[in-house]
């Protein structure tokens, strides 16, 4: 979207520069063909016969007539204002896109930070459980116990619980 927006912005800027170039060249303004609005009076000096029986030639084709240059310049000024307005709108849209991107990056960073905190919390909880498991395993190991010093359980031998004097289980 931003790439397409940049292309359109460059096209608008190119059109603005072309208009400014034409506005700065009076010869180019004279070459523009402008018709008079319906009902407007055309002065007699604006036309000269191309031949004795041919149609009249407009003043801008002869290279004369400052009025046509002013009209063309005014018309191009209006177009230049339109292009400037379009360029401003495109700039605003681009800024809005950048602001939206920044907002989305902020939200993604916030979500990532929450996940990292949760991961750290689970890691600490797992370390706590591991510590408890190690302590429980150390105390639950079958270590030689000298509590039966009377010889009923030889060191390393099987433990037979007292059942009232029986030899079996």
Secondary structure, 3 states (H helix, E strand, C coil): CHHHHHHHHHHHHHHHHHHHHHHHCHHHHHHCCCCCCCCCCCCHHHCEECCCCCCEECHHHHCCCHHHHHHHHHHHHHHHHHHHHHHHHHHHHHHHHHHHHHHHHHHHHHHHHHHHHHHHHHHHHHHHHHHHHHHHHHHHCCCCCCCCCCCCCCCCCCCCCCCCCCCCC
